[in-house]
């Protein structure tokens, strides 16, 4: 049954992932997609937010959005993801990466709420960074 429904799942989740990406990029144009724009998993989105420490962003949204920094194989480590570095990201952008995964239960409302939570937190962190200068 799962194999039979896989194409439907991939289409639905891929569309949700694309909407999440669009909504974040609309509000944070400086954000950068990590990975290929088309040839990628339908349920995963990785974005770097230049000038933002991803750990601070994760702390700001963790009670509202299930996400992580870096790649799944790099979770829990404080150094930039070797995967992102191998993809050509410099250490600053690799350290500014947030990874979001969607699941079969993800909805349009989840996408909207995640986009608002993430972009509000990014804007707050950008504001805090300009105050610190």
N, CA, C and O atoms as a Tinker XYZ file with bonds, in Angstrom:
   532  protein
     1  N      0.828000   -1.184000    0.000000    73     2
     2  CA     0.000000    0.000000    0.000000    64     1     3
     3  C      0.877000    1.255000    0.000000    63     2     4     5
     4  O      0.598000    2.214000   -0.719000    81     3
     5  N      1.935000    1.241000    0.807000    73     3     6
     6  CA     2.819000    2.401000    0.872000    64     5     7
     7  C      3.482000    2.670000   -0.479000    63     6     8     9
     8  O      3.557000    3.819000   -0.915000    81     7
     9  N      3.956000    1.626000   -1.133000    73     7    10
    10  CA     4.590000    1.786000   -2.438000    64     9    11
    11  C      3.592000    2.303000   -3.474000    63    10    12    13
    12  O      3.942000    3.119000   -4.326000    81    11
    13  N      2.370000    1.832000   -3.399000    73    11    14
    14  CA     1.323000    2.256000   -4.323000    64    13    15
    15  C      1.026000    3.752000   -4.161000    63    14    16    17
    16  O      0.794000    4.451000   -5.147000    81    15
    17  N      1.035000    4.239000   -2.916000    73    15    18
    18  CA     0.687000    5.629000   -2.630000    64    17    19
    19  C      1.890000    6.575000   -2.663000    63    18    20    21
    20  O      1.726000    7.784000   -2.498000    81    19
    21  N      3.084000    6.044000   -2.871000    73    19    22
    22  CA     4.299000    6.854000   -2.832000    64    21    23
    23  C      4.272000    8.027000   -3.815000    63    22    24    25
    24  O      4.598000    9.142000   -3.407000    81    23
    25  N      3.904000    7.840000   -5.079000    73    23    26
    26  CA     3.892000    8.991000   -5.993000    64    25    27
    27  C      2.956000   10.111000   -5.525000    63    26    28    29
    28  O      3.296000   11.289000   -5.631000    81    27
    29  N      1.794000    9.749000   -5.014000    73    27    30
    30  CA     0.839000   10.741000   -4.498000    64    29    31
    31  C      1.447000   11.482000   -3.308000    63    30    32    33
    32  O      1.350000   12.705000   -3.208000    81    31
    33  N      2.072000   10.725000   -2.409000    73    31    34
    34  CA     2.718000   11.311000   -1.238000    64    33    35
    35  C      3.823000   12.278000   -1.670000    63    34    36    37
    36  O      3.898000   13.401000   -1.172000    81    35
    37  N      4.673000   11.841000   -2.590000    73    35    38
    38  CA     5.786000   12.679000   -3.034000    64    37    39
    39  C      5.283000   13.979000   -3.657000    63    38    40    41
    40  O      5.851000   15.043000   -3.411000    81    39
    41  N      4.241000   13.904000   -4.446000    73    39    42
    42  CA     3.686000   15.111000   -5.069000    64    41    43
    43  C      3.125000   16.067000   -4.020000    63    42    44    45
    44  O      3.392000   17.268000   -4.068000    81    43
    45  N      2.351000   15.542000   -3.079000    73    43    46
    46  CA     1.716000   16.386000   -2.067000    64    45    47
    47  C      2.753000   17.013000   -1.142000    63    46    48    49
    48  O      2.705000   18.214000   -0.881000    81    47
    49  N      3.681000   16.216000   -0.652000    73    47    50
    50  CA     4.691000   16.717000    0.279000    64    49    51
    51  C      5.666000   17.643000   -0.440000    63    50    52    53
    52  O      6.089000   18.651000    0.126000    81    51
    53  N      6.026000   17.318000   -1.667000    73    51    54
    54  CA     6.904000   18.197000   -2.442000    64    53    55
    55  C      6.273000   19.560000   -2.669000    63    54    56    57
    56  O      6.961000   20.579000   -2.613000    81    55
    57  N      4.978000   19.587000   -2.922000    73    55    58
    58  CA     4.274000   20.860000   -3.104000    64    57    59
    59  C      4.257000   21.659000   -1.801000    63    58    60    61
    60  O      4.437000   22.876000   -1.818000    81    59
    61  N      4.043000   20.981000   -0.676000    73    59    62
    62  CA     4.082000   21.667000    0.625000    64    61    63
    63  C      5.481000   22.212000    0.911000    63    62    64    65
    64  O      5.628000   23.336000    1.391000    81    63
    65  N      6.497000   21.420000    0.617000    73    63    66
    66  CA     7.888000   21.867000    0.822000    64    65    67
    67  C      8.164000   23.105000   -0.020000    63    66    68    69
    68  O      8.786000   24.057000    0.451000    81    67
    69  N      7.696000   23.091000   -1.276000    73    67    70
    70  CA     7.919000   24.237000   -2.152000    64    69    71
    71  C      7.194000   25.475000   -1.634000    63    70    72    73
    72  O      7.733000   26.579000   -1.718000    81    71
    73  N      5.987000   25.316000   -1.103000    73    71    74
    74  CA     5.262000   26.460000   -0.540000    64    73    75
    75  C      5.971000   26.997000    0.702000    63    74    76    77
    76  O      6.038000   28.208000    0.908000    81    75
    77  N      6.497000   26.096000    1.523000    73    75    78
    78  CA     7.249000   26.529000    2.700000    64    77    79
    79  C      8.463000   27.352000    2.271000    63    78    80    81
    80  O      8.729000   28.418000    2.827000    81    79
    81  N      9.179000   26.860000    1.301000    73    79    82
    82  CA    10.351000   27.575000    0.786000    64    81    83
    83  C      9.941000   28.940000    0.229000    63    82    84    85
    84  O     10.575000   29.949000    0.537000    81    83
    85  N      8.898000   28.977000   -0.580000    73    83    86
    86  CA     8.434000   30.242000   -1.168000    64    85    87
    87  C      8.049000   31.249000   -0.091000    63    86    88    89
    88  O      8.412000   32.422000   -0.175000    81    87
    89  N      7.321000   30.796000    0.909000    73    87    90
    90  CA     6.862000   31.709000    1.966000    64    89    91
    91  C      8.029000   32.259000    2.773000    63    90    92    93
    92  O      8.028000   33.430000    3.154000    81    91
    93  N      9.018000   31.421000    3.033000    73    91    94
    94  CA    10.188000   31.896000    3.776000    64    93    95
    95  C     10.978000   32.884000    2.918000    63    94    96    97
    96  O     11.372000   33.946000    3.400000    81    95
    97  N     11.210000   32.542000    1.654000    73    95    98
    98  CA    12.001000   33.419000    0.784000    64    97    99
    99  C     11.292000   34.736000    0.489000    63    98   100   101
   100  O     11.953000   35.748000    0.255000    81    99
   101  N      9.963000   34.744000    0.495000    73    99   102
   102  CA     9.227000   35.998000    0.313000    64   101   103
   103  C      9.523000   36.970000    1.448000    63   102   104   105
   104  O      9.657000   38.173000    1.224000    81   103
   105  N      9.622000   36.452000    2.655000    73   103   106
   106  CA     9.829000   37.311000    3.833000    64   105   107
   107  C     11.297000   37.483000    4.201000    63   106   108   109
   108  O     11.656000   38.434000    4.895000    81   107
   109  N     12.148000   36.568000    3.740000    73   107   110
   110  CA    13.590000   36.660000    4.007000    64   109   111
   111  C     14.321000   36.393000    2.689000    63   110   112   113
   112  O     14.832000   35.295000    2.468000    81   111
   113  N     14.368000   37.407000    1.815000    73   111   114
   114  CA    14.991000   37.208000    0.501000    64   113   115
   115  C     16.465000   36.818000    0.560000    63   114   116   117
   116  O     16.981000   36.233000   -0.393000    81   115
   117  N     17.150000   37.127000    1.653000    73   115   118
   118  CA    18.566000   36.771000    1.782000    64   117   119
   119  C     18.773000   35.282000    2.039000    63   118   120   121
   120  O     19.885000   34.779000    1.880000    81   119
   121  N     17.717000   34.570000    2.433000    73   119   122
   122  CA    17.848000   33.132000    2.700000    64   121   123
   123  C     18.279000   32.409000    1.426000    63   122   124   125
   124  O     17.911000   32.795000    0.316000    81   123
   125  N     19.063000   31.359000    1.611000    73   123   126
   126  CA    19.618000   30.626000    0.474000    64   125   127
   127  C     19.278000   29.146000    0.574000    63   126   128   129
   128  O     19.444000   28.530000    1.626000    81   127
   129  N     18.803000   28.586000   -0.527000    73   127   130
   130  CA    18.517000   27.161000   -0.594000    64   129   131
   131  C     19.819000   26.381000   -0.594000    63   130   132   133
   132  O     20.745000   26.713000   -1.334000    81   131
   133  N     19.894000   25.357000    0.224000    73   131   134
   134  CA    21.029000   24.435000    0.208000    64   133   135
   135  C     20.597000   23.209000   -0.571000    63   134   136   137
   136  O     19.668000   22.506000   -0.172000    81   135
   137  N     21.266000   22.955000   -1.673000    73   135   138
   138  CA    20.919000   21.802000   -2.490000    64   137   139
   139  C     20.387000   22.215000   -3.850000    63   138   140   141
   140  O     20.298000   23.399000   -4.177000    81   139
   141  N     20.045000   21.225000   -4.612000    73   139   142
   142  CA    19.538000   21.439000   -5.960000    64   141   143
   143  C     18.105000   21.953000   -5.896000    63   142   144   145
   144  O     17.321000   21.477000   -5.075000    81   143
   145  N     17.748000   22.911000   -6.742000    73   143   146
   146  CA    16.395000   23.465000   -6.676000    64   145   147
   147  C     15.283000   22.498000   -7.089000    63   146   148   149
   148  O     14.128000   22.699000   -6.714000    81   147
   149  N     15.611000   21.457000   -7.852000    73   147   150
   150  CA    14.583000   20.530000   -8.335000    64   149   151
   151  C     14.873000   19.087000   -7.930000    63   150   152   153
   152  O     13.983000   18.383000   -7.453000    81   151
   153  N     16.089000   18.658000   -8.114000    73   151   154
   154  CA    16.452000   17.266000   -7.846000    64   153   155
   155  C     16.819000   17.104000   -6.366000    63   154   156   157
   156  O     17.985000   17.180000   -5.979000    81   155
   157  N     15.786000   16.879000   -5.562000    73   155   158
   158  CA    15.974000   16.726000   -4.118000    64   157   159
   159  C     14.818000   15.938000   -3.542000    63   158   160   161
   160  O     13.820000   15.688000   -4.217000    81   159
   161  N     14.961000   15.554000   -2.301000    73   159   162
   162  CA    13.893000   14.810000   -1.637000    64   161   163
   163  C     12.659000   15.694000   -1.487000    63   162   164   165
   164  O     12.791000   16.888000   -1.215000    81   163
   165  N     11.481000   15.141000   -1.658000    73   163   166
   166  CA    10.271000   15.961000   -1.586000    64   165   167
   167  C      9.927000   16.432000   -0.179000    63   166   168   169
   168  O      9.152000   17.376000   -0.023000    81   167
   169  N     10.477000   15.806000    0.830000    73   167   170
   170  CA    10.074000   16.131000    2.204000    64   169   171
   171  C     11.082000   16.957000    2.983000    63   170   172   173
   172  O     10.863000   17.222000    4.165000    81   171
   173  N     12.179000   17.372000    2.362000    73   171   174
   174  CA    13.248000   18.034000    3.096000    64   173   175
   175  C     13.581000   19.385000    2.487000    63   174   176   177
   176  O     13.667000   19.528000    1.267000    81   175
   177  N     13.767000   20.375000    3.354000    73   175   178
   178  CA    14.153000   21.722000    2.939000    64   177   179
   179  C     15.291000   22.188000    3.831000    63   178   180   181
   180  O     15.182000   22.157000    5.057000    81   179
   181  N     16.372000   22.616000    3.221000    73   179   182
   182  CA    17.502000   23.166000    3.963000    64   181   183
   183  C     17.768000   24.564000    3.438000    63   182   184   185
   184  O     17.986000   24.767000    2.244000    81   183
   185  N     17.747000   25.527000    4.354000    73   183   186
   186  CA    18.000000   26.922000    4.010000    64   185   187
   187  C     19.075000   27.487000    4.920000    63   186   188   189
   188  O     19.139000   27.151000    6.102000    81   187
   189  N     19.920000   28.350000    4.364000    73   187   190
   190  CA    20.878000   29.095000    5.175000    64   189   191
   191  C     20.404000   30.536000    5.258000    63   190   192   193
   192  O     19.899000   31.098000    4.286000    81   191
   193  N     20.575000   31.124000    6.434000    73   191   194
   194  CA    20.187000   32.500000    6.692000    64   193   195
   195  C     21.456000   33.289000    7.005000    63   194   196   197
   196  O     21.905000   33.301000    8.151000    81   195
   197  N     22.044000   33.953000    5.992000    73   195   198
   198  CA    23.315000   34.656000    6.201000    64   197   199
   199  C     23.251000   35.606000    7.393000    63   198   200   201
   200  O     22.301000   36.371000    7.557000    81   199
   201  N     24.294000   35.532000    8.218000    73   199   202
   202  CA    24.396000   36.400000    9.382000    64   201   203
   203  C     23.646000   35.906000   10.605000    63   202   204   205
   204  O     23.673000   36.555000   11.650000    81   203
   205  N     22.977000   34.764000   10.491000    73   203   206
   206  CA    22.202000   34.209000   11.601000    64   205   207
   207  C     22.897000   32.948000   12.096000    63   206   208   209
   208  O     23.325000   32.115000   11.296000    81   207
   209  N     23.008000   32.809000   13.393000    73   207   210
   210  CA    23.509000   31.569000   13.967000    64   209   211
   211  C     22.325000   30.600000   14.024000    63   210   212   213
   212  O     21.334000   30.874000   14.700000    81   211
   213  N     22.423000   29.486000   13.329000    73   211   214
   214  CA    21.308000   28.543000   13.252000    64   213   215
   215  C     20.907000   27.997000   14.619000    63   214   216   217
   216  O     19.735000   27.697000   14.846000    81   215
   217  N     21.864000   27.868000   15.525000    73   215   218
   218  CA    21.529000   27.383000   16.874000    64   217   219
   219  C     20.614000   28.383000   17.576000    63   218   220   221
   220  O     19.690000   27.983000   18.284000    81   219
   221  N     20.859000   29.675000   17.388000    73   219   222
   222  CA    19.999000   30.706000   17.979000    64   221   223
   223  C     18.619000   30.682000   17.332000    63   222   224   225
   224  O     17.607000   30.847000   18.012000    81   223
   225  N     18.581000   30.477000   16.025000    73   223   226
   226  CA    17.302000   30.381000   15.316000    64   225   227
   227  C     16.530000   29.157000   15.785000    63   226   228   229
   228  O     15.327000   29.232000   16.036000    81   227
   229  N     17.216000   28.044000   15.902000    73   227   230
   230  CA    16.581000   26.820000   16.382000    64   229   231
   231  C     16.002000   27.029000   17.786000    63   230   232   233
   232  O     14.883000   26.600000   18.065000    81   231
   233  N     16.748000   27.674000   18.650000    73   231   234
   234  CA    16.263000   27.940000   20.012000    64   233   235
   235  C     15.025000   28.833000   19.989000    63   234   236   237
   236  O     14.131000   28.682000   20.822000    81   235
   237  N     14.976000   29.758000   19.040000    73   235   238
   238  CA    13.854000   30.696000   18.962000    64   237   239
   239  C     12.563000   30.046000   18.463000    63   238   240   241
   240  O     11.472000   30.522000   18.775000    81   239
   241  N     12.678000   28.964000   17.691000    73   239   242
   242  CA    11.471000   28.356000   17.096000    64   241   243
   243  C     11.176000   26.946000   17.590000    63   242   244   245
   244  O     10.159000   26.367000   17.207000    81   243
   245  N     12.022000   26.390000   18.414000    73   243   246
   246  CA    11.900000   24.971000   18.754000    64   245   247
   247  C     10.571000   24.588000   19.405000    63   246   248   249
   248  O     10.159000   23.431000   19.318000    81   247
   249  N      9.899000   25.529000   20.049000    73   247   250
   250  CA     8.612000   25.198000   20.663000    64   249   251
   251  C      7.455000   25.293000   19.673000    63   250   252   253
   252  O      6.323000   24.945000   20.008000    81   251
   253  N      7.735000   25.767000   18.442000    73   251   254
   254  CA     6.682000   25.917000   17.439000    64   253   255
   255  C      6.936000   25.164000   16.150000    63   254   256   257
   256  O      6.004000   24.906000   15.389000    81   255
   257  N      8.198000   24.807000   15.892000    73   255   258
   258  CA     8.563000   24.162000   14.633000    64   257   259
   259  C      9.542000   23.028000   14.917000    63   258   260   261
   260  O     10.531000   23.215000   15.626000    81   259
   261  N      9.264000   21.860000   14.365000    73   259   262
   262  CA    10.199000   20.745000   14.470000    64   261   263
   263  C     11.234000   20.907000   13.360000    63   262   264   265
   264  O     10.927000   20.715000   12.184000    81   263
   265  N     12.449000   21.257000   13.737000    73   263   266
   266  CA    13.509000   21.468000   12.767000    64   265   267
   267  C     14.846000   21.192000   13.437000    63   266   268   269
   268  O     14.909000   20.901000   14.631000    81   267
   269  N     15.907000   21.286000   12.655000    73   267   270
   270  CA    17.239000   21.051000   13.202000    64   269   271
   271  C     18.236000   21.879000   12.413000    63   270   272   273
   272  O     17.898000   22.512000   11.413000    81   271
   273  N     19.472000   21.859000   12.887000    73   271   274
   274  CA    20.537000   22.545000   12.167000    64   273   275
   275  C     21.360000   21.505000   11.426000    63   274   276   277
   276  O     21.467000   20.359000   11.865000    81   275
   277  N     21.944000   21.906000   10.298000    73   275   278
   278  CA    22.795000   20.996000    9.540000    64   277   279
   279  C     22.031000   19.847000    8.927000    63   278   280   281
   280  O     20.862000   19.983000    8.568000    81   279
   281  N     22.693000   18.722000    8.810000    73   279   282
   282  CA    22.091000   17.533000    8.203000    64   281   283
   283  C     21.760000   16.507000    9.273000    63   282   284   285
   284  O     22.258000   16.592000   10.396000    81   283
   285  N     20.935000   15.555000    8.935000    73   283   286
   286  CA    20.529000   14.534000    9.899000    64   285   287
   287  C     21.736000   13.758000   10.428000    63   286   288   289
   288  O     21.780000   13.407000   11.607000    81   287
   289  N     22.704000   13.491000    9.568000    73   287   290
   290  CA    23.870000   12.725000    9.996000    64   289   291
   291  C     24.837000   13.563000   10.831000    63   290   292   293
   292  O     25.829000   13.043000   11.342000    81   291
   293  N     24.548000   14.861000   10.971000    73   291   294
   294  CA    25.433000   15.764000   11.694000    64   293   295
   295  C     24.759000   16.333000   12.943000    63   294   296   297
   296  O     25.325000   17.193000   13.618000    81   295
   297  N     23.569000   15.861000   13.246000    73   295   298
   298  CA    22.787000   16.410000   14.363000    64   297   299
   299  C     23.551000   16.309000   15.674000    63   298   300   301
   300  O     24.228000   15.317000   15.944000    81   299
   301  N     23.429000   17.360000   16.488000    73   299   302
   302  CA    24.036000   17.367000   17.809000    64   301   303
   303  C     25.475000   17.829000   17.842000    63   302   304   305
   304  O     26.074000   17.893000   18.916000    81   303
   305  N     26.048000   18.154000   16.694000    73   303   306
   306  CA    27.432000   18.613000   16.664000    64   305   307
   307  C     27.461000   20.124000   16.477000    63   306   308   309
   308  O     26.631000   20.678000   15.755000    81   307
   309  N     28.405000   20.788000   17.120000    73   307   310
   310  CA    28.467000   22.244000   17.102000    64   309   311
   311  C     29.239000   22.795000   15.905000    63   310   312   313
   312  O     29.226000   24.006000   15.683000    81   311
   313  N     29.899000   21.958000   15.139000    73   311   314
   314  CA    30.669000   22.419000   13.993000    64   313   315
   315  C     29.777000   22.424000   12.747000    63   314   316   317
   316  O     28.778000   21.708000   12.693000    81   315
   317  N     30.146000   23.240000   11.742000    73   315   318
   318  CA    29.343000   23.267000   10.518000    64   317   319
   319  C     29.269000   21.890000    9.865000    63   318   320   321
   320  O     30.203000   21.093000    9.956000    81   319
   321  N     28.160000   21.630000    9.217000    73   319   322
   322  CA    27.936000   20.340000    8.564000    64   321   323
   323  C     28.965000   20.089000    7.466000    63   322   324   325
   324  O     29.122000   20.919000    6.571000    81   323
   325  N     29.671000   18.956000    7.521000    73   323   326
   326  CA    30.602000   18.632000    6.451000    64   325   327
   327  C     29.885000   18.440000    5.116000    63   326   328   329
   328  O     30.482000   18.651000    4.061000    81   327
   329  N     28.620000   18.044000    5.151000    73   327   330
   330  CA    27.847000   17.878000    3.916000    64   329   331
   331  C     27.669000   19.238000    3.246000    63   330   332   333
   332  O     27.895000   19.367000    2.042000    81   331
   333  N     27.272000   20.241000    4.004000    73   331   334
   334  CA    27.096000   21.580000    3.425000    64   333   335
   335  C     28.430000   22.159000    2.966000    63   334   336   337
   336  O     28.494000   22.823000    1.932000    81   335
   337  N     29.492000   21.912000    3.724000    73   335   338
   338  CA    30.816000   22.377000    3.306000    64   337   339
   339  C     31.232000   21.707000    1.999000    63   338   340   341
   340  O     31.789000   22.363000    1.119000    81   339
   341  N     30.967000   20.412000    1.866000    73   339   342
   342  CA    31.311000   19.685000    0.639000    64   341   343
   343  C     30.480000   20.174000   -0.545000    63   342   344   345
   344  O     30.904000   20.063000   -1.696000    81   343
   345  N     29.303000   20.713000   -0.261000    73   343   346
   346  CA    28.442000   21.253000   -1.314000    64   345   347
   347  C     28.890000   22.647000   -1.745000    63   346   348   349
   348  O     28.319000   23.223000   -2.671000    81   347
   349  N     29.913000   23.192000   -1.077000    73   347   350
   350  CA    30.445000   24.491000   -1.460000    64   349   351
   351  C     30.032000   25.648000   -0.577000    63   350   352   353
   352  O     30.403000   26.788000   -0.856000    81   351
   353  N     29.278000   25.393000    0.477000    73   351   354
   354  CA    28.922000   26.463000    1.404000    64   353   355
   355  C     30.146000   26.797000    2.257000    63   354   356   357
   356  O     30.883000   25.903000    2.672000    81   355
   357  N     30.356000   28.088000    2.512000    73   355   358
   358  CA    31.448000   28.442000    3.421000    64   357   359
   359  C     30.988000   28.158000    4.853000    63   358   360   361
   360  O     29.818000   27.857000    5.090000    81   359
   361  N     31.913000   28.256000    5.791000    73   359   362
   362  CA    31.589000   27.896000    7.179000    64   361   363
   363  C     30.464000   28.755000    7.752000    63   362   364   365
   364  O     29.627000   28.258000    8.506000    81   363
   365  N     30.438000   30.033000    7.400000    73   363   366
   366  CA    29.393000   30.913000    7.907000    64   365   367
   367  C     28.009000   30.498000    7.439000    63   366   368   369
   368  O     27.072000   30.469000    8.237000    81   367
   369  N     27.864000   30.178000    6.157000    73   367   370
   370  CA    26.564000   29.743000    5.635000    64   369   371
   371  C     26.197000   28.358000    6.142000    63   370   372   373
   372  O     25.025000   28.076000    6.395000    81   371
   373  N     27.191000   27.493000    6.291000    73   371   374
   374  CA    26.912000   26.157000    6.828000    64   373   375
   375  C     26.433000   26.260000    8.279000    63   374   376   377
   376  O     25.566000   25.498000    8.708000    81   375
   377  N     27.001000   27.204000    9.030000    73   375   378
   378  CA    26.587000   27.400000   10.424000    64   377   379
   379  C     25.250000   28.127000   10.534000    63   378   380   381
   380  O     24.675000   28.216000   11.619000    81   379
   381  N     24.758000   28.645000    9.414000    73   379   382
   382  CA    23.493000   29.386000    9.385000    64   381   383
   383  C     22.364000   28.554000    8.777000    63   382   384   385
   384  O     21.330000   29.098000    8.391000    81   383
   385  N     22.560000   27.238000    8.692000    73   383   386
   386  CA    21.597000   26.368000    8.002000    64   385   387
   387  C     20.558000   25.793000    8.958000    63   386   388   389
   388  O     20.863000   25.370000   10.073000    81   387
   389  N     19.326000   25.795000    8.479000    73   387   390
   390  CA    18.207000   25.191000    9.195000    64   389   391
   391  C     17.606000   24.132000    8.283000    63   390   392   393
   392  O     17.353000   24.387000    7.106000    81   391
   393  N     17.375000   22.926000    8.839000    73   391   394
   394  CA    16.805000   21.819000    8.059000    64   393   395
   395  C     15.394000   21.539000    8.544000    63   394   396   397
   396  O     15.151000   21.357000    9.737000    81   395
   397  N     14.472000   21.509000    7.596000    73   395   398
   398  CA    13.063000   21.241000    7.885000    64   397   399
   399  C     12.640000   19.995000    7.141000    63   398   400   401
   400  O     12.971000   19.824000    5.967000    81   399
   401  N     11.913000   19.128000    7.812000    73   399   402
   402  CA    11.401000   17.914000    7.189000    64   401   403
   403  C      9.892000   17.880000    7.336000    63   402   404   405
   404  O      9.356000   18.157000    8.409000    81   403
   405  N      9.216000   17.542000    6.260000    73   403   406
   406  CA     7.772000   17.391000    6.285000    64   405   407
   407  C      7.444000   15.910000    6.305000    63   406   408   409
   408  O      8.225000   15.083000    5.834000    81   407
   409  N      6.282000   15.583000    6.853000    73   407   410
   410  CA     5.860000   14.191000    6.940000    64   409   411
   411  C      4.493000   13.986000    6.327000    63   410   412   413
   412  O      3.863000   14.934000    5.858000    81   411
   413  N      4.042000   12.763000    6.330000    73   411   414
   414  CA     2.776000   12.455000    5.668000    64   413   415
   415  C      1.603000   13.163000    6.321000    63   414   416   417
   416  O      0.558000   13.326000    5.691000    81   415
   417  N      1.753000   13.589000    7.579000    73   415   418
   418  CA     0.683000   14.326000    8.262000    64   417   419
   419  C      0.779000   15.841000    8.093000    63   418   420   421
   420  O     -0.121000   16.558000    8.530000    81   419
   421  N      1.837000   16.342000    7.476000    73   419   422
   422  CA     2.016000   17.785000    7.312000    64   421   423
   423  C      0.877000   18.372000    6.480000    63   422   424   425
   424  O      0.390000   17.758000    5.530000    81   423
   425  N      0.467000   19.587000    6.870000    73   423   426
   426  CA    -0.648000   20.252000    6.208000    64   425   427
   427  C     -0.239000   21.649000    5.743000    63   426   428   429
   428  O      0.833000   22.148000    6.085000    81   427
   429  N     -1.112000   22.259000    4.962000    73   427   430
   430  CA    -0.907000   23.638000    4.527000    64   429   431
   431  C     -0.820000   24.567000    5.738000    63   430   432   433
   432  O     -0.016000   25.499000    5.750000    81   431
   433  N     -1.638000   24.318000    6.744000    73   431   434
   434  CA    -1.611000   25.129000    7.961000    64   433   435
   435  C     -0.259000   24.982000    8.672000    63   434   436   437
   436  O      0.279000   25.968000    9.177000    81   435
   437  N      0.288000   23.783000    8.716000    73   435   438
   438  CA     1.608000   23.566000    9.315000    64   437   439
   439  C      2.666000   24.395000    8.590000    63   438   440   441
   440  O      3.525000   25.014000    9.218000    81   439
   441  N      2.588000   24.396000    7.274000    73   439   442
   442  CA     3.545000   25.140000    6.452000    64   441   443
   443  C      3.435000   26.632000    6.754000    63   442   444   445
   444  O      4.447000   27.306000    6.946000    81   443
   445  N      2.216000   27.142000    6.794000    73   443   446
   446  CA     2.009000   28.563000    7.066000    64   445   447
   447  C      2.542000   28.931000    8.451000    63   446   448   449
   448  O      3.245000   29.930000    8.600000    81   447
   449  N      2.215000   28.139000    9.449000    73   447   450
   450  CA     2.666000   28.427000   10.816000    64   449   451
   451  C      4.189000   28.351000   10.924000    63   450   452   453
   452  O      4.803000   29.187000   11.588000    81   451
   453  N      4.795000   27.369000   10.286000    73   451   454
   454  CA     6.255000   27.239000   10.320000    64   453   455
   455  C      6.919000   28.426000    9.635000    63   454   456   457
   456  O      7.897000   28.974000   10.146000    81   455
   457  N      6.396000   28.821000    8.489000    73   455   458
   458  CA     6.977000   29.952000    7.757000    64   457   459
   459  C      6.915000   31.228000    8.584000    63   458   460   461
   460  O      7.887000   31.983000    8.627000    81   459
   461  N      5.800000   31.478000    9.234000    73   459   462
   462  CA     5.656000   32.678000   10.065000    64   461   463
   463  C      6.605000   32.613000   11.257000    63   462   464   465
   464  O      7.300000   33.586000   11.548000    81   463
   465  N      6.642000   31.487000   11.940000    73   463   466
   466  CA     7.515000   31.350000   13.115000    64   465   467
   467  C      8.980000   31.549000   12.738000    63   466   468   469
   468  O      9.710000   32.264000   13.425000    81   467
   469  N      9.406000   30.921000   11.654000    73   467   470
   470  CA    10.810000   31.009000   11.239000    64   469   471
   471  C     11.158000   32.418000   10.792000    63   470   472   473
   472  O     12.173000   32.971000   11.215000    81   471
   473  N     10.330000   33.002000    9.945000    73   471   474
   474  CA    10.663000   34.331000    9.427000    64   473   475
   475  C     10.580000   35.397000   10.515000    63   474   476   477
   476  O     11.394000   36.321000   10.532000    81   475
   477  N      9.619000   35.287000   11.416000    73   475   478
   478  CA     9.569000   36.232000   12.542000    64   477   479
   479  C     10.833000   36.119000   13.387000    63   478   480   481
   480  O     11.399000   37.133000   13.795000    81   479
   481  N     11.277000   34.899000   13.649000    73   479   482
   482  CA    12.491000   34.692000   14.444000    64   481   483
   483  C     13.723000   35.221000   13.718000    63   482   484   485
   484  O     14.594000   35.828000   14.339000    81   483
   485  N     13.801000   34.995000   12.415000    73   483   486
   486  CA    14.941000   35.502000   11.641000    64   485   487
   487  C     14.980000   37.025000   11.706000    63   486   488   489
   488  O     16.040000   37.607000   11.937000    81   487
   489  N     13.841000   37.670000   11.505000    73   487   490
   490  CA    13.799000   39.131000   11.566000    64   489   491
   491  C     14.180000   39.636000   12.964000    63   490   492   493
   492  O     14.882000   40.640000   13.091000    81   491
   493  N     13.725000   38.952000   13.995000    73   491   494
   494  CA    14.099000   39.342000   15.360000    64   493   495
   495  C     15.605000   39.188000   15.573000    63   494   496   497
   496  O     16.237000   40.050000   16.184000    81   495
   497  N     16.178000   38.099000   15.073000    73   495   498
   498  CA    17.621000   37.891000   15.220000    64   497   499
   499  C     18.416000   38.901000   14.398000    63   498   500   501
   500  O     19.457000   39.375000   14.853000    81   499
   501  N     17.946000   39.238000   13.197000    73   499   502
   502  CA    18.614000   40.277000   12.409000    64   501   503
   503  C     18.558000   41.610000   13.157000    63   502   504   505
   504  O     19.537000   42.356000   13.178000    81   503
   505  N     17.400000   41.909000   13.773000    73   503   506
   506  CA    17.256000   43.133000   14.548000    64   505   507
   507  C     18.189000   43.162000   15.736000    63   506   508   509
   508  O     18.795000   44.193000   16.027000    81   507
   509  N     18.313000   42.040000   16.428000    73   507   510
   510  CA    19.212000   41.942000   17.579000    64   509   511
   511  C     20.651000   42.110000   17.141000    63   510   512   513
   512  O     21.449000   42.726000   17.848000    81   511
   513  N     20.994000   41.567000   15.976000    73   511   514
   514  CA    22.365000   41.679000   15.479000    64   513   515
   515  C     22.697000   43.130000   15.151000    63   514   516   517
   516  O     23.822000   43.568000   15.391000    81   515
   517  N     21.735000   43.891000   14.603000    73   515   518
   518  CA    22.014000   45.289000   14.264000    64   517   519
   519  C     22.110000   46.144000   15.530000    63   518   520   521
   520  O     22.822000   47.148000   15.538000    81   519
   521  N     21.413000   45.767000   16.582000    73   519   522
   522  CA    21.494000   46.486000   17.854000    64   521   523
   523  C     22.851000   46.230000   18.506000    63   522   524   525
   524  O     23.420000   47.113000   19.147000    81   523
   525  N     23.363000   45.006000   18.332000    73   523   526
   526  CA    24.649000   44.645000   18.932000    64   525   527
   527  C     25.822000   45.383000   18.298000    63   526   528   529
   528  O     26.877000   45.503000   18.922000    81   527
   529  N     25.667000   45.867000   17.100000    73   527   530
   530  CA    26.780000   46.491000   16.377000    64   529   531
   531  C     27.074000   47.871000   16.844000    63   530   532
   532  O     27.985000   48.517000   16.325000    81   531
